[in-house]
Amino acid sequence: MKTMLSVDGKKIVRISDEKASKLYEEGFRFVPKSMWKEQVRDVEKPIEEEPTKEKNNKMSRSTKRHLRKANK
């Protein structure tokens, strides 16, 4: 796989080696994969916020056991 940038600099594509050689003849140039990651891959993903963890107020078994012993 190769990462290439169009002549006008607006389009970054990830393509196979065979297609890359054809596009190179048309004027595309090779660029680092990190450029594609920053400008294409990470931009298209929607940003998902992690749900906040709610506190669980459920008593543990040991707490329940201690309460039963204290109430007897």
KEKE-3310 file (N, C-alpha, C; in steps of 0.2 Angstrom, whole numbers, plus 5000, padded with zeros to 4 digits):
npx = (5004:5002:5004:4997:4997:4987:4990:4985:4985:4974:4968:4971:4976:4975:4982:4985:5001:5002:4993:4998:5009:5004:4997:5007:5013:5004:5005:5003:5010:5021:5018:5020:5012:5008:5003:4991:4984:4982:4974:4964:4960:4957:4949:4937:4931:4918:4918:4917:4911:4916:4905:4900:4904:4893:4891:4890:4879:4877:4877:4891:4894:4901:4898:4884:4884:4890:4881:4870:4875:4877:4864:4858)
npy = (4994:5011:5029:5043:5060:5071:5082:5095:5095:5093:5080:5065:5049:5031:5018:5003:4996:4994:5003:5014:5017:5020:5032:5040:5043:5051:5062:5063:5062:5054:5052:5053:5040:5045:5058:5055:5048:5059:5068:5062:5049:5050:5061:5057:5049:5049:5058:5050:5051:5044:5035:5041:5034:5027:5027:5013:5008:4996:4984:4975:4957:4954:4966:4965:4954:4958:4967:4959:4952:4962:4966:4955)
npz = (5000:4996:5000:4993:4986:4978:4963:4965:4979:4986:4988:4996:4995:4999:4991:4981:4976:4962:4957:4962:4955:4942:4945:4949:4937:4932:4940:4953:4970:4981:4999:5017:5027:5039:5036:5029:5039:5048:5041:5034:5038:5052:5053:5047:5056:5068:5083:5098:5114:5129:5140:5155:5171:5182:5199:5209:5221:5227:5240:5246:5248:5260:5268:5269:5277:5289:5293:5296:5307:5316:5318:5325)
capx = (5000:5006:5000:4999:4994:4986:4994:4983:4986:4968:4966:4976:4973:4979:4981:4990:5007:5001:4989:5002:5014:5000:4995:5014:5014:4999:5007:5003:5017:5021:5018:5020:5006:5005:4999:4985:4981:4979:4970:4959:4957:4955:4944:4931:4928:4915:4921:4913:4913:4915:4900:4902:4903:4889:4893:4886:4877:4875:4882:4895:4892:4904:4895:4878:4885:4892:4875:4866:4878:4876:4857:4856)
capy = (5000:5017:5035:5048:5066:5074:5088:5101:5095:5092:5073:5060:5042:5025:5013:4997:4997:4994:5009:5020:5018:5023:5038:5044:5045:5056:5068:5062:5061:5050:5056:5048:5038:5049:5063:5052:5047:5065:5072:5058:5043:5052:5066:5054:5045:5053:5058:5047:5052:5038:5036:5042:5028:5029:5024:5007:5008:4989:4982:4969:4952:4955:4971:4962:4949:4962:4970:4954:4950:4967:4967:4950)
capz = (5000:4996:5001:4988:4986:4971:4961:4968:4986:4990:4989:4999:4994:5000:4985:4980:4973:4955:4955:4964:4949:4937:4947:4949:4930:4931:4943:4960:4973:4987:5005:5022:5029:5045:5034:5028:5046:5051:5037:5031:5042:5059:5052:5045:5062:5073:5090:5103:5121:5133:5145:5162:5175:5187:5205:5211:5228:5229:5245:5245:5253:5267:5271:5271:5282:5295:5295:5299:5313:5321:5320:5329)
cpx = (5004:5001:5002:4994:4993:4990:4992:4983:4980:4966:4972:4973:4978:4977:4986:4996:5007:4998:4993:5007:5010:4999:5002:5015:5010:5000:5006:5010:5016:5022:5018:5013:5003:5001:4992:4981:4978:4974:4964:4956:4954:4949:4937:4927:4924:4918:4916:4915:4911:4909:4903:4900:4899:4891:4887:4885:4875:4880:4885:4892:4894:4900:4888:4879:4886:4885:4870:4868:4876:4868:4854:4857)
cpy = (5006:5023:5040:5054:5069:5080:5094:5101:5094:5085:5069:5053:5037:5020:5008:5000:4998:5001:5015:5022:5022:5031:5043:5047:5051:5063:5068:5061:5057:5054:5051:5046:5042:5055:5061:5051:5053:5068:5068:5053:5046:5058:5063:5051:5050:5052:5055:5048:5046:5040:5037:5036:5030:5024:5019:5007:5001:4987:4976:4963:4952:4961:4969:4958:4952:4965:4965:4952:4956:4968:4961:4951)
cpz = (5000:4997:4996:4988:4979:4969:4964:4976:4990:4991:4991:4998:4996:4995:4985:4976:4965:4953:4957:4958:4943:4939:4948:4942:4929:4935:4951:4963:4979:4994:5011:5025:5035:5042:5032:5034:5049:5047:5034:5036:5049:5058:5051:5051:5066:5080:5095:5110:5125:5139:5152:5166:5181:5193:5207:5218:5231:5235:5244:5249:5260:5271:5273:5277:5289:5298:5299:5306:5318:5323:5325:5337)
residu = (MET:LYS:THR:MET:LEU:SER:VAL:ASP:GLY:LYS:LYS:ILE:VAL:ARG:ILE:SER:ASP:GLU:LYS:ALA:SER:LYS:LEU:TYR:GLU:GLU:GLY:PHE:ARG:PHE:VAL:PRO:LYS:SER:MET:TRP:LYS:GLU:GLN:VAL:ARG:ASP:VAL:GLU:LYS:PRO:ILE:GLU:GLU:GLU:PRO:THR:LYS:GLU:LYS:ASN:ASN:LYS:MET:SER:ARG:SER:THR:LYS:ARG:HIS:LEU:ARG:LYS:ALA:ASN:LYS)
# end
